[in-house]
Amino acid sequence: MSFTVIIPARLASTRLPGKPLADIHGLPMIVHVARRATLSQASQVVVATDAEEVRAACEVHGVRTVMTRADHASGSDRLAEACEQLGLDGEDLVVNVQGDEPLIAPELINACAAMLRARPDCVMSTVAHALEHAADFANPNVVKVVLDAAGRALYFSRAPIPWWRDGSVDGRPMPHAITPLRHVGLYAYHAGFLRRFPTLETSPLEQIEALEQLRVLWHGERIAVHVSAALPGPGVDTPQDLDRVRALLAP
């Protein structure tokens, strides 16, 4: 299986300024992410950035980069431009690994790519895992997804879904037949769809939930979901997250 990993990286993080360059035991975080991605079956790993500082840091450590425009509205728009620069064919597989996931499992990257390869009825694939804690189910920063019988996404939401009507008052646990799923922000696309995505009209649901993947569902396209038995490593959104990851990666 051949695919390209593209890692979008911007410096404009409000909660953790300069996040891609955050030092983790002597290496910028973006380099940690790229090195984890190279342990997957990817044929190439490329960082797509609009920041010269990120490009320079990657170059020092042998990580390939492409420079993209600074005015992209979303990470998908940045990936689409990177696909053009890399000359990818429309059927080529692209996996979008977030630049704040220095503990991303290479096996999860492979699984996401394999899922899309096996599902010609879908234009994208992504990943989810079972939610274990009630606090996460209620947390709007934890994105949930519900699936159809074929393992495709029906909806993504920051709200607790699915909501069990008969358990909403007395707090009884969800029936065992339904397990709430947490969405993991790892995506695979065909390069042709990735180029088409920025031309799709923005969805009202996407704007309300602030979830870009809802644009895909809004336009009637399908997203396959790989449900992972293993929990992914923690990402980095805040200084506290960074401290946690530094501890986990301590030599």
C-alpha positions as a Python dict, from the first residue, in 0.01 Angstrom:
ca = {
    (1, 'M'): (0, 0, 0),
    (2, 'S'): (142, 334, -107),
    (3, 'F'): (32, 667, 36),
    (4, 'T'): (164, 1014, 117),
    (5, 'V'): (147, 1166, 465),
    (6, 'I'): (103, 1544, 466),
    (7, 'I'): (132, 1729, 796),
    (8, 'P'): (-11, 2084, 790),
    (9, 'A'): (170, 2319, 1028),
    (10, 'R'): (91, 2680, 1117),
    (11, 'L'): (240, 2899, 1388),
    (12, 'A'): (-86, 3082, 1463),
    (13, 'S'): (-211, 2884, 1763),
    (14, 'T'): (-400, 3092, 2019),
    (15, 'R'): (-363, 2852, 2313),
    (16, 'L'): (0, 2760, 2246),
    (17, 'P'): (179, 3016, 2027),
    (18, 'G'): (448, 2871, 1800),
    (19, 'K'): (318, 2521, 1869),
    (20, 'P'): (493, 2333, 1581),
    (21, 'L'): (829, 2456, 1710),
    (22, 'A'): (765, 2371, 2076),
    (23, 'D'): (1074, 2198, 2213),
    (24, 'I'): (1037, 1835, 2318),
    (25, 'H'): (1370, 1705, 2445),
    (26, 'G'): (1576, 1899, 2194),
    (27, 'L'): (1355, 1855, 1887),
    (28, 'P'): (1068, 2071, 1756),
    (29, 'M'): (731, 1901, 1797),
    (30, 'I'): (671, 1900, 1420),
    (31, 'V'): (988, 1692, 1375),
    (32, 'H'): (866, 1439, 1633),
    (33, 'V'): (539, 1409, 1440),
    (34, 'A'): (716, 1364, 1106),
    (35, 'R'): (947, 1100, 1248),
    (36, 'R'): (652, 904, 1387),
    (37, 'A'): (483, 922, 1047),
    (38, 'T'): (792, 784, 872),
    (39, 'L'): (749, 466, 1079),
    (40, 'S'): (423, 402, 892),
    (41, 'Q'): (400, 251, 543),
    (42, 'A'): (394, 598, 385),
    (43, 'S'): (602, 635, 70),
    (44, 'Q'): (676, 997, 166),
    (45, 'V'): (614, 1232, 459),
    (46, 'V'): (584, 1604, 389),
    (47, 'V'): (517, 1904, 613),
    (48, 'A'): (298, 2172, 451),
    (49, 'T'): (356, 2511, 611),
    (50, 'D'): (330, 2884, 549),
    (51, 'A'): (601, 2969, 804),
    (52, 'E'): (966, 3003, 710),
    (53, 'E'): (1062, 2916, 1069),
    (54, 'V'): (888, 2579, 1040),
    (55, 'R'): (1046, 2509, 703),
    (56, 'A'): (1393, 2589, 839),
    (57, 'A'): (1346, 2373, 1150),
    (58, 'C'): (1231, 2079, 938),
    (59, 'E'): (1517, 2119, 692),
    (60, 'V'): (1775, 2104, 970),
    (61, 'H'): (1639, 1763, 1071),
    (62, 'G'): (1592, 1621, 723),
    (63, 'V'): (1213, 1659, 705),
    (64, 'R'): (1075, 1746, 362),
    (65, 'T'): (852, 2054, 337),
    (66, 'V'): (639, 2243, 88),
    (67, 'M'): (563, 2612, 135),
    (68, 'T'): (194, 2695, 102),
    (69, 'R'): (-3, 3019, 99),
    (70, 'A'): (-77, 3193, 429),
    (71, 'D'): (-440, 3274, 347),
    (72, 'H'): (-587, 2923, 351),
    (73, 'A'): (-918, 2903, 534),
    (74, 'S'): (-862, 2547, 655),
    (75, 'G'): (-610, 2268, 685),
    (76, 'S'): (-778, 2086, 397),
    (77, 'D'): (-721, 2385, 169),
    (78, 'R'): (-353, 2375, 265),
    (79, 'L'): (-339, 2003, 189),
    (80, 'A'): (-501, 2058, -148),
    (81, 'E'): (-230, 2306, -245),
    (82, 'A'): (37, 2065, -121),
    (83, 'C'): (-109, 1791, -343),
    (84, 'E'): (-73, 2021, -643),
    (85, 'Q'): (288, 2104, -555),
    (86, 'L'): (372, 1736, -509),
    (87, 'G'): (211, 1645, -842),
    (88, 'L'): (-7, 1374, -691),
    (89, 'D'): (-245, 1183, -916),
    (90, 'G'): (-618, 1201, -843),
    (91, 'E'): (-629, 842, -714),
    (92, 'D'): (-321, 878, -493),
    (93, 'L'): (-390, 829, -123),
    (94, 'V'): (-310, 1114, 114),
    (95, 'V'): (-319, 1085, 493),
    (96, 'N'): (-353, 1407, 692),
    (97, 'V'): (-162, 1376, 1019),
    (98, 'Q'): (-208, 1669, 1256),
    (99, 'G'): (108, 1857, 1347),
    (100, 'D'): (31, 1842, 1721),
    (101, 'E'): (31, 1461, 1751),
    (102, 'P'): (390, 1368, 1847),
    (103, 'L'): (269, 1033, 1984),
    (104, 'I'): (67, 931, 1678),
    (105, 'A'): (81, 554, 1628),
    (106, 'P'): (220, 452, 1287),
    (107, 'E'): (-21, 157, 1288),
    (108, 'L'): (-314, 398, 1314),
    (109, 'I'): (-190, 589, 1009),
    (110, 'N'): (-170, 260, 817),
    (111, 'A'): (-518, 157, 929),
    (112, 'C'): (-671, 487, 819),
    (113, 'A'): (-514, 458, 473),
    (114, 'A'): (-612, 91, 440),
    (115, 'M'): (-971, 173, 534),
    (116, 'L'): (-1009, 418, 246),
    (117, 'R'): (-837, 181, 4),
    (118, 'A'): (-1095, -86, 95),
    (119, 'R'): (-1399, 147, 68),
    (120, 'P'): (-1458, 272, -288),
    (121, 'D'): (-1800, 396, -172),
    (122, 'C'): (-1630, 663, 43),
    (123, 'V'): (-1428, 974, -43),
    (124, 'M'): (-1257, 990, 296),
    (125, 'S'): (-1171, 777, 596),
    (126, 'T'): (-1103, 867, 955),
    (127, 'V'): (-1061, 707, 1297),
    (128, 'A'): (-1260, 672, 1620),
    (129, 'H'): (-1235, 483, 1947),
    (130, 'A'): (-1473, 392, 2228),
    (131, 'L'): (-1531, 660, 2489),
    (132, 'E'): (-1451, 542, 2840),
    (133, 'H'): (-1535, 841, 3060),
    (134, 'A'): (-1868, 1018, 3108),
    (135, 'A'): (-1687, 1352, 3137),
    (136, 'D'): (-1550, 1310, 2784),
    (137, 'F'): (-1898, 1229, 2653),
    (138, 'A'): (-2023, 1562, 2785),
    (139, 'N'): (-1712, 1763, 2690),
    (140, 'P'): (-1769, 1984, 2380),
    (141, 'N'): (-1395, 1973, 2309),
    (142, 'V'): (-1424, 1596, 2258),
    (143, 'V'): (-1580, 1533, 1916),
    (144, 'K'): (-1818, 1239, 1891),
    (145, 'V'): (-1923, 1040, 1584),
    (146, 'V'): (-2210, 800, 1515),
    (147, 'L'): (-2193, 536, 1242),
    (148, 'D'): (-2431, 356, 1009),
    (149, 'A'): (-2451, -23, 970),
    (150, 'A'): (-2170, -16, 713),
    (151, 'G'): (-1927, 171, 939),
    (152, 'R'): (-1969, 509, 769),
    (153, 'A'): (-2011, 835, 958),
    (154, 'L'): (-2370, 952, 1002),
    (155, 'Y'): (-2278, 1266, 1196),
    (156, 'F'): (-2001, 1430, 1396),
    (157, 'S'): (-2082, 1655, 1691),
    (158, 'R'): (-1943, 1827, 1995),
    (159, 'A'): (-2269, 1734, 2170),
    (160, 'P'): (-2313, 1399, 2346),
    (161, 'I'): (-2432, 1163, 2071),
    (162, 'P'): (-2606, 924, 2055),
    (163, 'W'): (-2828, 1057, 2333),
    (164, 'W'): (-3023, 782, 2511),
    (165, 'R'): (-3368, 921, 2581),
    (166, 'D'): (-3450, 674, 2860),
    (167, 'G'): (-3123, 736, 3039),
    (168, 'S'): (-3109, 1112, 3012),
    (169, 'V'): (-3288, 1180, 3340),
    (170, 'D'): (-3178, 908, 3583),
    (171, 'G'): (-2823, 872, 3452),
    (172, 'R'): (-2845, 501, 3365),
    (173, 'P'): (-2554, 381, 3148),
    (174, 'M'): (-2588, 348, 2774),
    (175, 'P'): (-2715, 6, 2654),
    (176, 'H'): (-2427, -228, 2568),
    (177, 'A'): (-2541, -246, 2205),
    (178, 'I'): (-2430, 117, 2157),
    (179, 'T'): (-2087, 248, 2248),
    (180, 'P'): (-2027, 623, 2216),
    (181, 'L'): (-1728, 692, 1991),
    (182, 'R'): (-1470, 964, 2013),
    (183, 'H'): (-1351, 1098, 1679),
    (184, 'V'): (-976, 1115, 1619),
    (185, 'G'): (-860, 1390, 1380),
    (186, 'L'): (-674, 1163, 1139),
    (187, 'Y'): (-797, 1157, 778),
    (188, 'A'): (-723, 980, 451),
    (189, 'Y'): (-837, 1112, 114),
    (190, 'H'): (-783, 1054, -253),
    (191, 'A'): (-587, 1351, -384),
    (192, 'G'): (-860, 1422, -641),
    (193, 'F'): (-1125, 1468, -372),
    (194, 'L'): (-887, 1673, -161),
    (195, 'R'): (-845, 1914, -452),
    (196, 'R'): (-1225, 1928, -493),
    (197, 'F'): (-1300, 1984, -125),
    (198, 'P'): (-1216, 2358, -114),
    (199, 'T'): (-1463, 2417, -399),
    (200, 'L'): (-1755, 2273, -199),
    (201, 'E'): (-1987, 2528, -43),
    (202, 'T'): (-1939, 2566, 332),
    (203, 'S'): (-2205, 2381, 532),
    (204, 'P'): (-2415, 2559, 798),
    (205, 'L'): (-2357, 2256, 1022),
    (206, 'E'): (-1983, 2293, 973),
    (207, 'Q'): (-2006, 2655, 1086),
    (208, 'I'): (-2224, 2577, 1390),
    (209, 'E'): (-2016, 2285, 1515),
    (210, 'A'): (-1679, 2418, 1388),
    (211, 'L'): (-1615, 2075, 1234),
    (212, 'E'): (-1483, 2081, 880),
    (213, 'Q'): (-1573, 1718, 805),
    (214, 'L'): (-1943, 1804, 823),
    (215, 'R'): (-1905, 1978, 486),
    (216, 'V'): (-1837, 1637, 333),
    (217, 'L'): (-2153, 1482, 478),
    (218, 'W'): (-2359, 1791, 396),
    (219, 'H'): (-2282, 1742, 27),
    (220, 'G'): (-2386, 1377, 34),
    (221, 'E'): (-2040, 1222, 34),
    (222, 'R'): (-1943, 935, 265),
    (223, 'I'): (-1669, 895, 524),
    (224, 'A'): (-1551, 549, 633),
    (225, 'V'): (-1453, 516, 999),
    (226, 'H'): (-1191, 280, 1138),
    (227, 'V'): (-1277, 200, 1500),
    (228, 'S'): (-952, 147, 1686),
    (229, 'A'): (-928, -82, 1986),
    (230, 'A'): (-627, 112, 2113),
    (231, 'L'): (-647, 465, 2248),
    (232, 'P'): (-435, 719, 2058),
    (233, 'G'): (-158, 908, 2234),
    (234, 'P'): (-245, 1255, 2364),
    (235, 'G'): (-220, 1554, 2132),
    (236, 'V'): (-92, 1899, 2225),
    (237, 'D'): (-332, 2194, 2246),
    (238, 'T'): (-223, 2367, 2566),
    (239, 'P'): (95, 2419, 2774),
    (240, 'Q'): (-35, 2151, 3010),
    (241, 'D'): (-65, 1905, 2720),
    (242, 'L'): (291, 1987, 2620),
    (243, 'D'): (418, 1910, 2971),
    (244, 'R'): (235, 1577, 2964),
    (245, 'V'): (382, 1477, 2628),
    (246, 'R'): (732, 1580, 2740),
    (247, 'A'): (695, 1348, 3038),
    (248, 'L'): (575, 1060, 2818),
    (249, 'L'): (862, 1107, 2573),
    (250, 'A'): (1130, 1153, 2839),
    (251, 'P'): (1441, 950, 2752),
}
